Amino acid sequence: MTTKLLTLAQTADILAVSRQTVMRMISEGVLPAICLRSGKRKKIYRIRAEVLDRWLIDQEKQTARDYTGRRNGPQVEKQDESKQAV
């Protein structure tokens, strides 16, 4: 089984974000990645192509759930009439 591994630059191109954004997403645990080597100066990460595809689908589903959950707009608290200033 061969697995295609993407560099941070390739992943950034696919997501249309900067390489630094991809690195931040990895360090925050938002985007799953493989650490190939952890040197003195920097770590070398790769992202499996099929994991990125699955992650994108999950993000799309989450966005759709968030959007449909806000169908009625933001909830506004009603002020208690007894607490209003006269």
PyMOL Python script that loads the backbone (N, CA, C, O; Angstrom):
from pymol import cmd

cmd.read_pdbstr("""\
ATOM      1  N   MET A   1       0.848  -1.181   0.000  1.00  0.00           N
ATOM      2  CA  MET A   1       0.000   0.000   0.000  1.00  0.00           C
ATOM      3  C   MET A   1       0.893   1.244   0.000  1.00  0.00           C
ATOM      4  O   MET A   1       1.737   1.416   0.880  1.00  0.00           O
ATOM      5  N   THR A   2       0.697   2.092  -0.981  1.00  0.00           N
ATOM      6  CA  THR A   2       1.458   3.337  -1.022  1.00  0.00           C
ATOM      7  C   THR A   2       0.560   4.487  -0.596  1.00  0.00           C
ATOM      8  O   THR A   2      -0.592   4.602  -1.015  1.00  0.00           O
ATOM      9  N   THR A   3       1.117   5.311   0.230  1.00  0.00           N
ATOM     10  CA  THR A   3       0.387   6.453   0.741  1.00  0.00           C
ATOM     11  C   THR A   3       1.086   7.711   0.263  1.00  0.00           C
ATOM     12  O   THR A   3       2.299   7.854   0.416  1.00  0.00           O
ATOM     13  N   LYS A   4       0.322   8.617  -0.312  1.00  0.00           N
ATOM     14  CA  LYS A   4       0.905   9.881  -0.763  1.00  0.00           C
ATOM     15  C   LYS A   4       0.982  10.830   0.425  1.00  0.00           C
ATOM     16  O   LYS A   4      -0.013  11.099   1.098  1.00  0.00           O
ATOM     17  N   LEU A   5       2.188  11.326   0.662  1.00  0.00           N
ATOM     18  CA  LEU A   5       2.407  12.287   1.735  1.00  0.00           C
ATOM     19  C   LEU A   5       2.596  13.671   1.134  1.00  0.00           C
ATOM     20  O   LEU A   5       3.357  13.853   0.184  1.00  0.00           O
ATOM     21  N   LEU A   6       1.897  14.636   1.699  1.00  0.00           N
ATOM     22  CA  LEU A   6       1.964  16.011   1.219  1.00  0.00           C
ATOM     23  C   LEU A   6       2.864  16.837   2.119  1.00  0.00           C
ATOM     24  O   LEU A   6       2.879  16.650   3.336  1.00  0.00           O
ATOM     25  N   THR A   7       3.607  17.745   1.525  1.00  0.00           N
ATOM     26  CA  THR A   7       4.407  18.696   2.296  1.00  0.00           C
ATOM     27  C   THR A   7       3.492  19.788   2.831  1.00  0.00           C
ATOM     28  O   THR A   7       2.319  19.872   2.466  1.00  0.00           O
ATOM     29  N   LEU A   8       4.047  20.617   3.696  1.00  0.00           N
ATOM     30  CA  LEU A   8       3.258  21.743   4.208  1.00  0.00           C
ATOM     31  C   LEU A   8       2.894  22.701   3.081  1.00  0.00           C
ATOM     32  O   LEU A   8       1.792  23.249   3.062  1.00  0.00           O
ATOM     33  N   ALA A   9       3.808  22.905   2.148  1.00  0.00           N
ATOM     34  CA  ALA A   9       3.541  23.806   1.022  1.00  0.00           C
ATOM     35  C   ALA A   9       2.434  23.251   0.128  1.00  0.00           C
ATOM     36  O   ALA A   9       1.562  23.999  -0.314  1.00  0.00           O
ATOM     37  N   GLN A  10       2.462  21.955  -0.140  1.00  0.00           N
ATOM     38  CA  GLN A  10       1.409  21.343  -0.965  1.00  0.00           C
ATOM     39  C   GLN A  10       0.060  21.426  -0.261  1.00  0.00           C
ATOM     40  O   GLN A  10      -0.962  21.714  -0.884  1.00  0.00           O
ATOM     41  N   THR A  11       0.070  21.173   1.030  1.00  0.00           N
ATOM     42  CA  THR A  11      -1.170  21.261   1.811  1.00  0.00           C
ATOM     43  C   THR A  11      -1.690  22.692   1.818  1.00  0.00           C
ATOM     44  O   THR A  11      -2.892  22.920   1.684  1.00  0.00           O
ATOM     45  N   ALA A  12      -0.788  23.652   1.975  1.00  0.00           N
ATOM     46  CA  ALA A  12      -1.180  25.066   1.966  1.00  0.00           C
ATOM     47  C   ALA A  12      -1.809  25.446   0.629  1.00  0.00           C
ATOM     48  O   ALA A  12      -2.792  26.185   0.593  1.00  0.00           O
ATOM     49  N   ASP A  13      -1.248  24.945  -0.466  1.00  0.00           N
ATOM     50  CA  ASP A  13      -1.819  25.216  -1.788  1.00  0.00           C
ATOM     51  C   ASP A  13      -3.229  24.650  -1.911  1.00  0.00           C
ATOM     52  O   ASP A  13      -4.126  25.311  -2.435  1.00  0.00           O
ATOM     53  N   ILE A  14      -3.421  23.438  -1.432  1.00  0.00           N
ATOM     54  CA  ILE A  14      -4.748  22.798  -1.505  1.00  0.00           C
ATOM     55  C   ILE A  14      -5.766  23.573  -0.682  1.00  0.00           C
ATOM     56  O   ILE A  14      -6.899  23.772  -1.119  1.00  0.00           O
ATOM     57  N   LEU A  15      -5.365  24.012   0.510  1.00  0.00           N
ATOM     58  CA  LEU A  15      -6.280  24.732   1.402  1.00  0.00           C
ATOM     59  C   LEU A  15      -6.371  26.222   1.097  1.00  0.00           C
ATOM     60  O   LEU A  15      -7.217  26.922   1.655  1.00  0.00           O
ATOM     61  N   ALA A  16      -5.504  26.708   0.216  1.00  0.00           N
ATOM     62  CA  ALA A  16      -5.449  28.133  -0.147  1.00  0.00           C
ATOM     63  C   ALA A  16      -5.176  29.008   1.073  1.00  0.00           C
ATOM     64  O   ALA A  16      -5.818  30.037   1.285  1.00  0.00           O
ATOM     65  N   VAL A  17      -4.204  28.567   1.864  1.00  0.00           N
ATOM     66  CA  VAL A  17      -3.745  29.327   3.022  1.00  0.00           C
ATOM     67  C   VAL A  17      -2.220  29.349   2.977  1.00  0.00           C
ATOM     68  O   VAL A  17      -1.616  28.729   2.102  1.00  0.00           O
ATOM     69  N   SER A  18      -1.603  30.052   3.904  1.00  0.00           N
ATOM     70  CA  SER A  18      -0.140  30.102   3.937  1.00  0.00           C
ATOM     71  C   SER A  18       0.425  28.851   4.602  1.00  0.00           C
ATOM     72  O   SER A  18      -0.278  28.120   5.300  1.00  0.00           O
ATOM     73  N   ARG A  19       1.705  28.630   4.366  1.00  0.00           N
ATOM     74  CA  ARG A  19       2.406  27.509   4.984  1.00  0.00           C
ATOM     75  C   ARG A  19       2.402  27.674   6.509  1.00  0.00           C
ATOM     76  O   ARG A  19       2.285  26.691   7.241  1.00  0.00           O
ATOM     77  N   GLN A  20       2.529  28.906   6.979  1.00  0.00           N
ATOM     78  CA  GLN A  20       2.524  29.185   8.416  1.00  0.00           C
ATOM     79  C   GLN A  20       1.172  28.830   9.037  1.00  0.00           C
ATOM     80  O   GLN A  20       1.115  28.353  10.170  1.00  0.00           O
ATOM     81  N   THR A  21       0.095  29.060   8.302  1.00  0.00           N
ATOM     82  CA  THR A  21      -1.235  28.704   8.800  1.00  0.00           C
ATOM     83  C   THR A  21      -1.358  27.194   8.955  1.00  0.00           C
ATOM     84  O   THR A  21      -1.910  26.713   9.944  1.00  0.00           O
ATOM     85  N   VAL A  22      -0.844  26.443   7.978  1.00  0.00           N
ATOM     86  CA  VAL A  22      -0.865  24.984   8.065  1.00  0.00           C
ATOM     87  C   VAL A  22      -0.056  24.538   9.283  1.00  0.00           C
ATOM     88  O   VAL A  22      -0.492  23.657  10.024  1.00  0.00           O
ATOM     89  N   MET A  23       1.098  25.129   9.491  1.00  0.00           N
ATOM     90  CA  MET A  23       1.935  24.783  10.646  1.00  0.00           C
ATOM     91  C   MET A  23       1.212  25.080  11.953  1.00  0.00           C
ATOM     92  O   MET A  23       1.277  24.287  12.893  1.00  0.00           O
ATOM     93  N   ARG A  24       0.523  26.215  12.017  1.00  0.00           N
ATOM     94  CA  ARG A  24      -0.234  26.575  13.214  1.00  0.00           C
ATOM     95  C   ARG A  24      -1.373  25.593  13.452  1.00  0.00           C
ATOM     96  O   ARG A  24      -1.635  25.208  14.592  1.00  0.00           O
ATOM     97  N   MET A  25      -2.057  25.184  12.374  1.00  0.00           N
ATOM     98  CA  MET A  25      -3.155  24.216  12.499  1.00  0.00           C
ATOM     99  C   MET A  25      -2.637  22.876  13.023  1.00  0.00           C
ATOM    100  O   MET A  25      -3.311  22.213  13.813  1.00  0.00           O
ATOM    101  N   ILE A  26      -1.458  22.485  12.590  1.00  0.00           N
ATOM    102  CA  ILE A  26      -0.858  21.238  13.071  1.00  0.00           C
ATOM    103  C   ILE A  26      -0.479  21.368  14.544  1.00  0.00           C
ATOM    104  O   ILE A  26      -0.785  20.484  15.344  1.00  0.00           O
ATOM    105  N   SER A  27       0.184  22.465  14.905  1.00  0.00           N
ATOM    106  CA  SER A  27       0.628  22.635  16.293  1.00  0.00           C
ATOM    107  C   SER A  27      -0.547  22.770  17.258  1.00  0.00           C
ATOM    108  O   SER A  27      -0.429  22.397  18.425  1.00  0.00           O
ATOM    109  N   GLU A  28      -1.679  23.296  16.790  1.00  0.00           N
ATOM    110  CA  GLU A  28      -2.872  23.424  17.631  1.00  0.00           C
ATOM    111  C   GLU A  28      -3.688  22.132  17.669  1.00  0.00           C
ATOM    112  O   GLU A  28      -4.660  22.030  18.419  1.00  0.00           O
ATOM    113  N   GLY A  29      -3.292  21.147  16.860  1.00  0.00           N
ATOM    114  CA  GLY A  29      -4.006  19.876  16.848  1.00  0.00           C
ATOM    115  C   GLY A  29      -5.256  19.885  15.982  1.00  0.00           C
ATOM    116  O   GLY A  29      -6.065  18.960  16.055  1.00  0.00           O
ATOM    117  N   VAL A  30      -5.423  20.908  15.172  1.00  0.00           N
ATOM    118  CA  VAL A  30      -6.599  21.027  14.312  1.00  0.00           C
ATOM    119  C   VAL A  30      -6.465  20.127  13.086  1.00  0.00           C
ATOM    120  O   VAL A  30      -7.435  19.505  12.653  1.00  0.00           O
ATOM    121  N   LEU A  31      -5.264  20.066  12.537  1.00  0.00           N
ATOM    122  CA  LEU A  31      -4.996  19.298  11.328  1.00  0.00           C
ATOM    123  C   LEU A  31      -4.076  18.127  11.665  1.00  0.00           C
ATOM    124  O   LEU A  31      -2.973  18.340  12.167  1.00  0.00           O
ATOM    125  N   PRO A  32      -4.512  16.889  11.396  1.00  0.00           N
ATOM    126  CA  PRO A  32      -3.654  15.739  11.697  1.00  0.00           C
ATOM    127  C   PRO A  32      -2.447  15.678  10.765  1.00  0.00           C
ATOM    128  O   PRO A  32      -2.570  15.895   9.560  1.00  0.00           O
ATOM    129  N   ALA A  33      -1.280  15.379  11.333  1.00  0.00           N
ATOM    130  CA  ALA A  33      -0.047  15.313  10.549  1.00  0.00           C
ATOM    131  C   ALA A  33       0.895  14.266  11.141  1.00  0.00           C
ATOM    132  O   ALA A  33       0.723  13.811  12.272  1.00  0.00           O
ATOM    133  N   ILE A  34       1.875  13.907  10.353  1.00  0.00           N
ATOM    134  CA  ILE A  34       2.900  12.953  10.770  1.00  0.00           C
ATOM    135  C   ILE A  34       4.201  13.727  10.940  1.00  0.00           C
ATOM    136  O   ILE A  34       4.608  14.467  10.045  1.00  0.00           O
ATOM    137  N   CYS A  35       4.845  13.559  12.071  1.00  0.00           N
ATOM    138  CA  CYS A  35       6.150  14.182  12.295  1.00  0.00           C
ATOM    139  C   CYS A  35       7.211  13.163  11.878  1.00  0.00           C
ATOM    140  O   CYS A  35       7.413  12.155  12.554  1.00  0.00           O
ATOM    141  N   LEU A  36       7.884  13.434  10.761  1.00  0.00           N
ATOM    142  CA  LEU A  36       8.899  12.517  10.256  1.00  0.00           C
ATOM    143  C   LEU A  36      10.200  12.631  11.032  1.00  0.00           C
ATOM    144  O   LEU A  36      10.897  11.639  11.245  1.00  0.00           O
ATOM    145  N   ARG A  37      10.519  13.840  11.450  1.00  0.00           N
ATOM    146  CA  ARG A  37      11.781  14.048  12.150  1.00  0.00           C
ATOM    147  C   ARG A  37      11.666  15.286  13.013  1.00  0.00           C
ATOM    148  O   ARG A  37      11.087  16.295  12.610  1.00  0.00           O
ATOM    149  N   SER A  38      12.218  15.193  14.183  1.00  0.00           N
ATOM    150  CA  SER A  38      12.233  16.334  15.076  1.00  0.00           C
ATOM    151  C   SER A  38      13.690  16.693  15.352  1.00  0.00           C
ATOM    152  O   SER A  38      14.340  16.123  16.228  1.00  0.00           O
ATOM    153  N   GLY A  39      14.174  17.650  14.582  1.00  0.00           N
ATOM    154  CA  GLY A  39      15.568  18.054  14.708  1.00  0.00           C
ATOM    155  C   GLY A  39      15.750  19.136  15.750  1.00  0.00           C
ATOM    156  O   GLY A  39      14.811  19.502  16.456  1.00  0.00           O
ATOM    157  N   LYS A  40      16.977  19.648  15.838  1.00  0.00           N
ATOM    158  CA  LYS A  40      17.269  20.716  16.795  1.00  0.00           C
ATOM    159  C   LYS A  40      16.570  22.011  16.418  1.00  0.00           C
ATOM    160  O   LYS A  40      16.119  22.761  17.283  1.00  0.00           O
ATOM    161  N   ARG A  41      16.484  22.265  15.119  1.00  0.00           N
ATOM    162  CA  ARG A  41      15.933  23.545  14.676  1.00  0.00           C
ATOM    163  C   ARG A  41      14.466  23.485  14.298  1.00  0.00           C
ATOM    164  O   ARG A  41      13.711  24.412  14.593  1.00  0.00           O
ATOM    165  N   LYS A  42      14.053  22.407  13.649  1.00  0.00           N
ATOM    166  CA  LYS A  42      12.647  22.346  13.231  1.00  0.00           C
ATOM    167  C   LYS A  42      12.185  20.904  13.062  1.00  0.00           C
ATOM    168  O   LYS A  42      12.986  19.979  12.928  1.00  0.00           O
ATOM    169  N   LYS A  43      10.879  20.749  13.074  1.00  0.00           N
ATOM    170  CA  LYS A  43      10.272  19.447  12.848  1.00  0.00           C
ATOM    171  C   LYS A  43       9.875  19.350  11.389  1.00  0.00           C
ATOM    172  O   LYS A  43       9.545  20.352  10.754  1.00  0.00           O
ATOM    173  N   ILE A  44       9.910  18.136  10.863  1.00  0.00           N
ATOM    174  CA  ILE A  44       9.487  17.918   9.485  1.00  0.00           C
ATOM    175  C   ILE A  44       8.161  17.173   9.516  1.00  0.00           C
ATOM    176  O   ILE A  44       8.080  16.043  10.000  1.00  0.00           O
ATOM    177  N   TYR A  45       7.121  17.822   8.993  1.00  0.00           N
ATOM    178  CA  TYR A  45       5.778  17.245   8.986  1.00  0.00           C
ATOM    179  C   TYR A  45       5.351  16.864   7.579  1.00  0.00           C
ATOM    180  O   TYR A  45       5.782  17.463   6.593  1.00  0.00           O
ATOM    181  N   ARG A  46       4.502  15.863   7.511  1.00  0.00           N
ATOM    182  CA  ARG A  46       3.833  15.479   6.271  1.00  0.00           C
ATOM    183  C   ARG A  46       2.380  15.177   6.610  1.00  0.00           C
ATOM    184  O   ARG A  46       2.061  14.748   7.718  1.00  0.00           O
ATOM    185  N   ILE A  47       1.514  15.408   5.644  1.00  0.00           N
ATOM    186  CA  ILE A  47       0.084  15.146   5.806  1.00  0.00           C
ATOM    187  C   ILE A  47      -0.308  14.104   4.769  1.00  0.00           C
ATOM    188  O   ILE A  47      -0.044  14.266   3.577  1.00  0.00           O
ATOM    189  N   ARG A  48      -0.941  13.036   5.236  1.00  0.00           N
ATOM    190  CA  ARG A  48      -1.399  12.006   4.302  1.00  0.00           C
ATOM    191  C   ARG A  48      -2.550  12.573   3.466  1.00  0.00           C
ATOM    192  O   ARG A  48      -3.471  13.185   4.006  1.00  0.00           O
ATOM    193  N   ALA A  49      -2.494  12.368   2.162  1.00  0.00           N
ATOM    194  CA  ALA A  49      -3.486  12.928   1.242  1.00  0.00           C
ATOM    195  C   ALA A  49      -4.896  12.467   1.591  1.00  0.00           C
ATOM    196  O   ALA A  49      -5.828  13.271   1.587  1.00  0.00           O
ATOM    197  N   GLU A  50      -5.061  11.172   1.893  1.00  0.00           N
ATOM    198  CA  GLU A  50      -6.410  10.682   2.202  1.00  0.00           C
ATOM    199  C   GLU A  50      -6.917  11.223   3.538  1.00  0.00           C
ATOM    200  O   GLU A  50      -8.123  11.394   3.716  1.00  0.00           O
ATOM    201  N   VAL A  51      -6.011  11.494   4.479  1.00  0.00           N
ATOM    202  CA  VAL A  51      -6.411  12.094   5.756  1.00  0.00           C
ATOM    203  C   VAL A  51      -6.866  13.539   5.526  1.00  0.00           C
ATOM    204  O   VAL A  51      -7.845  13.990   6.121  1.00  0.00           O
ATOM    205  N   LEU A  52      -6.152  14.255   4.663  1.00  0.00           N
ATOM    206  CA  LEU A  52      -6.545  15.623   4.343  1.00  0.00           C
ATOM    207  C   LEU A  52      -7.915  15.645   3.658  1.00  0.00           C
ATOM    208  O   LEU A  52      -8.751  16.493   3.969  1.00  0.00           O
ATOM    209  N   ASP A  53      -8.145  14.720   2.732  1.00  0.00           N
ATOM    210  CA  ASP A  53      -9.451  14.634   2.064  1.00  0.00           C
ATOM    211  C   ASP A  53     -10.563  14.395   3.075  1.00  0.00           C
ATOM    212  O   ASP A  53     -11.605  15.050   3.034  1.00  0.00           O
ATOM    213  N   ARG A  54     -10.333  13.453   3.981  1.00  0.00           N
ATOM    214  CA  ARG A  54     -11.333  13.140   5.005  1.00  0.00           C
ATOM    215  C   ARG A  54     -11.550  14.332   5.933  1.00  0.00           C
ATOM    216  O   ARG A  54     -12.682  14.631   6.312  1.00  0.00           O
ATOM    217  N   TRP A  55     -10.459  15.011   6.298  1.00  0.00           N
ATOM    218  CA  TRP A  55     -10.538  16.177   7.173  1.00  0.00           C
ATOM    219  C   TRP A  55     -11.357  17.283   6.516  1.00  0.00           C
ATOM    220  O   TRP A  55     -12.173  17.928   7.174  1.00  0.00           O
ATOM    221  N   LEU A  56     -11.141  17.505   5.216  1.00  0.00           N
ATOM    222  CA  LEU A  56     -11.908  18.523   4.487  1.00  0.00           C
ATOM    223  C   LEU A  56     -13.394  18.194   4.472  1.00  0.00           C
ATOM    224  O   LEU A  56     -14.226  19.084   4.650  1.00  0.00           O
ATOM    225  N   ILE A  57     -13.735  16.935   4.264  1.00  0.00           N
ATOM    226  CA  ILE A  57     -15.139  16.510   4.268  1.00  0.00           C
ATOM    227  C   ILE A  57     -15.747  16.739   5.645  1.00  0.00           C
ATOM    228  O   ILE A  57     -16.868  17.235   5.756  1.00  0.00           O
ATOM    229  N   ASP A  58     -15.006  16.379   6.701  1.00  0.00           N
ATOM    230  CA  ASP A  58     -15.498  16.602   8.064  1.00  0.00           C
ATOM    231  C   ASP A  58     -15.704  18.087   8.348  1.00  0.00           C
ATOM    232  O   ASP A  58     -16.690  18.466   8.980  1.00  0.00           O
ATOM    233  N   GLN A  59     -14.782  18.929   7.886  1.00  0.00           N
ATOM    234  CA  GLN A  59     -14.916  20.378   8.079  1.00  0.00           C
ATOM    235  C   GLN A  59     -16.136  20.918   7.350  1.00  0.00           C
ATOM    236  O   GLN A  59     -16.844  21.787   7.859  1.00  0.00           O
ATOM    237  N   GLU A  60     -16.375  20.393   6.153  1.00  0.00           N
ATOM    238  CA  GLU A  60     -17.533  20.813   5.368  1.00  0.00           C
ATOM    239  C   GLU A  60     -18.830  20.429   6.079  1.00  0.00           C
ATOM    240  O   GLU A  60     -19.776  21.215   6.128  1.00  0.00           O
ATOM    241  N   LYS A  61     -18.867  19.222   6.627  1.00  0.00           N
ATOM    242  CA  LYS A  61     -20.061  18.776   7.363  1.00  0.00           C
ATOM    243  C   LYS A  61     -20.278  19.626   8.608  1.00  0.00           C
ATOM    244  O   LYS A  61     -21.406  20.008   8.918  1.00  0.00           O
ATOM    245  N   GLN A  62     -19.179  19.925   9.329  1.00  0.00           N
ATOM    246  CA  GLN A  62     -19.287  20.739  10.535  1.00  0.00           C
ATOM    247  C   GLN A  62     -19.789  22.138  10.203  1.00  0.00           C
ATOM    248  O   GLN A  62     -20.620  22.689  10.925  1.00  0.00           O
ATOM    249  N   THR A  63     -19.294  22.707   9.124  1.00  0.00           N
ATOM    250  CA  THR A  63     -19.731  24.029   8.700  1.00  0.00           C
ATOM    251  C   THR A  63     -21.216  24.011   8.348  1.00  0.00           C
ATOM    252  O   THR A  63     -21.952  24.935   8.694  1.00  0.00           O
ATOM    253  N   ALA A  64     -21.652  22.960   7.661  1.00  0.00           N
ATOM    254  CA  ALA A  64     -23.066  22.845   7.303  1.00  0.00           C
ATOM    255  C   ALA A  64     -23.927  22.721   8.561  1.00  0.00           C
ATOM    256  O   ALA A  64     -24.999  23.320   8.639  1.00  0.00           O
ATOM    257  N   ARG A  65     -23.460  21.940   9.553  1.00  0.00           N
ATOM    258  CA  ARG A  65     -24.210  21.800  10.810  1.00  0.00           C
ATOM    259  C   ARG A  65     -24.273  23.124  11.534  1.00  0.00           C
ATOM    260  O   ARG A  65     -25.328  23.500  12.047  1.00  0.00           O
ATOM    261  N   ASP A  66     -23.155  23.844  11.587  1.00  0.00           N
ATOM    262  CA  ASP A  66     -23.134  25.140  12.262  1.00  0.00           C
ATOM    263  C   ASP A  66     -24.075  26.121  11.571  1.00  0.00           C
ATOM    264  O   ASP A  66     -24.791  26.875  12.231  1.00  0.00           O
ATOM    265  N   TYR A  67     -24.069  26.107  10.254  1.00  0.00           N
ATOM    266  CA  TYR A  67     -24.901  27.038   9.490  1.00  0.00           C
ATOM    267  C   TYR A  67     -26.382  26.721   9.671  1.00  0.00           C
ATOM    268  O   TYR A  67     -27.173  27.630   9.924  1.00  0.00           O
ATOM    269  N   THR A  68     -26.770  25.468   9.549  1.00  0.00           N
ATOM    270  CA  THR A  68     -28.181  25.107   9.673  1.00  0.00           C
ATOM    271  C   THR A  68     -28.673  25.250  11.101  1.00  0.00           C
ATOM    272  O   THR A  68     -29.868  25.445  11.325  1.00  0.00           O
ATOM    273  N   GLY A  69     -27.774  25.158  12.072  1.00  0.00           N
ATOM    274  CA  GLY A  69     -28.156  25.337  13.468  1.00  0.00           C
ATOM    275  C   GLY A  69     -28.489  26.776  13.797  1.00  0.00           C
ATOM    276  O   GLY A  69     -29.147  27.043  14.802  1.00  0.00           O
ATOM    277  N   ARG A  70     -28.047  27.706  12.970  1.00  0.00           N
ATOM    278  CA  ARG A  70     -28.291  29.136  13.203  1.00  0.00           C
ATOM    279  C   ARG A  70     -29.364  29.679  12.265  1.00  0.00           C
ATOM    280  O   ARG A  70     -29.358  30.858  11.911  1.00  0.00           O
ATOM    281  N   ARG A  71     -30.255  28.829  11.880  1.00  0.00           N
ATOM    282  CA  ARG A  71     -31.282  29.205  10.922  1.00  0.00           C
ATOM    283  C   ARG A  71     -32.118  30.392  11.397  1.00  0.00           C
ATOM    284  O   ARG A  71     -32.526  31.227  10.590  1.00  0.00           O
ATOM    285  N   ASN A  72     -32.370  30.469  12.690  1.00  0.00           N
ATOM    286  CA  ASN A  72     -33.216  31.531  13.223  1.00  0.00           C
ATOM    287  C   ASN A  72     -32.439  32.774  13.622  1.00  0.00           C
ATOM    288  O   ASN A  72     -33.014  33.716  14.166  1.00  0.00           O
ATOM    289  N   GLY A  73     -31.161  32.786  13.364  1.00  0.00           N
ATOM    290  CA  GLY A  73     -30.337  33.937  13.705  1.00  0.00           C
ATOM    291  C   GLY A  73     -29.865  33.866  15.137  1.00  0.00           C
ATOM    292  O   GLY A  73     -30.190  32.918  15.852  1.00  0.00           O
ATOM    293  N   PRO A  74     -29.111  34.843  15.561  1.00  0.00           N
ATOM    294  CA  PRO A  74     -28.580  34.833  16.928  1.00  0.00           C
ATOM    295  C   PRO A  74     -29.687  35.000  17.951  1.00  0.00           C
ATOM    296  O   PRO A  74     -30.685  35.679  17.709  1.00  0.00           O
ATOM    297  N   GLN A  75     -29.494  34.374  19.084  1.00  0.00           N
ATOM    298  CA  GLN A  75     -30.477  34.469  20.163  1.00  0.00           C
ATOM    299  C   GLN A  75     -30.233  35.752  20.946  1.00  0.00           C
ATOM    300  O   GLN A  75     -29.107  36.030  21.359  1.00  0.00           O
ATOM    301  N   VAL A  76     -31.285  36.529  21.150  1.00  0.00           N
ATOM    302  CA  VAL A  76     -31.190  37.780  21.877  1.00  0.00           C
ATOM    303  C   VAL A  76     -31.950  37.617  23.181  1.00  0.00           C
ATOM    304  O   VAL A  76     -33.111  37.209  23.195  1.00  0.00           O
ATOM    305  N   GLU A  77     -31.274  37.942  24.279  1.00  0.00           N
ATOM    306  CA  GLU A  77     -31.932  37.825  25.573  1.00  0.00           C
ATOM    307  C   GLU A  77     -32.928  38.963  25.746  1.00  0.00           C
ATOM    308  O   GLU A  77     -32.651  40.118  25.422  1.00  0.00           O
ATOM    309  N   LYS A  78     -34.086  38.604  26.264  1.00  0.00           N
ATOM    310  CA  LYS A  78     -35.084  39.623  26.564  1.00  0.00           C
ATOM    311  C   LYS A  78     -34.794  40.178  27.946  1.00  0.00           C
ATOM    312  O   LYS A  78     -34.500  39.429  28.878  1.00  0.00           O
ATOM    313  N   GLN A  79     -34.881  41.496  28.072  1.00  0.00           N
ATOM    314  CA  GLN A  79     -34.632  42.110  29.369  1.00  0.00           C
ATOM    315  C   GLN A  79     -35.872  41.963  30.231  1.00  0.00           C
ATOM    316  O   GLN A  79     -37.003  42.065  29.756  1.00  0.00           O
ATOM    317  N   ASP A  80     -35.634  41.727  31.480  1.00  0.00           N
ATOM    318  CA  ASP A  80     -36.725  41.627  32.442  1.00  0.00           C
ATOM    319  C   ASP A  80     -37.309  43.023  32.638  1.00  0.00           C
ATOM    320  O   ASP A  80     -36.589  43.963  32.974  1.00  0.00           O
ATOM    321  N   GLU A  81     -38.617  43.152  32.425  1.00  0.00           N
ATOM    322  CA  GLU A  81     -39.247  44.472  32.511  1.00  0.00           C
ATOM    323  C   GLU A  81     -39.121  45.087  33.885  1.00  0.00           C
ATOM    324  O   GLU A  81     -39.059  46.310  34.007  1.00  0.00           O
ATOM    325  N   SER A  82     -39.079  44.267  34.927  1.00  0.00           N
ATOM    326  CA  SER A  82     -38.994  44.804  36.290  1.00  0.00           C
ATOM    327  C   SER A  82     -37.626  45.412  36.570  1.00  0.00           C
ATOM    328  O   SER A  82     -37.498  46.221  37.489  1.00  0.00           O
ATOM    329  N   LYS A  83     -36.592  45.043  35.798  1.00  0.00           N
ATOM    330  CA  LYS A  83     -35.243  45.552  36.022  1.00  0.00           C
ATOM    331  C   LYS A  83     -34.937  46.778  35.160  1.00  0.00           C
ATOM    332  O   LYS A  83     -33.874  47.382  35.301  1.00  0.00           O
ATOM    333  N   GLN A  84     -35.868  47.151  34.264  1.00  0.00           N
ATOM    334  CA  GLN A  84     -35.615  48.308  33.419  1.00  0.00           C
ATOM    335  C   GLN A  84     -35.709  49.594  34.229  1.00  0.00           C
ATOM    336  O   GLN A  84     -36.532  49.708  35.138  1.00  0.00           O
ATOM    337  N   ALA A  85     -34.871  50.546  33.895  1.00  0.00           N
ATOM    338  CA  ALA A  85     -34.880  51.832  34.586  1.00  0.00           C
ATOM    339  C   ALA A  85     -36.123  52.614  34.207  1.00  0.00           C
ATOM    340  O   ALA A  85     -36.568  52.578  33.060  1.00  0.00           O
ATOM    341  N   VAL A  86     -36.678  53.318  35.175  1.00  0.00           N
ATOM    342  CA  VAL A  86     -37.887  54.089  34.951  1.00  0.00           C
ATOM    343  C   VAL A  86     -37.565  55.537  34.691  1.00  0.00           C
ATOM    344  O   VAL A  86     -38.472  56.343  34.479  1.00  0.00           O
TER     345      VAL A  86
END
""", "prot")
cmd.dss("prot")
cmd.show_as("cartoon", "prot")
cmd.util.cbc("prot")
cmd.orient("prot")
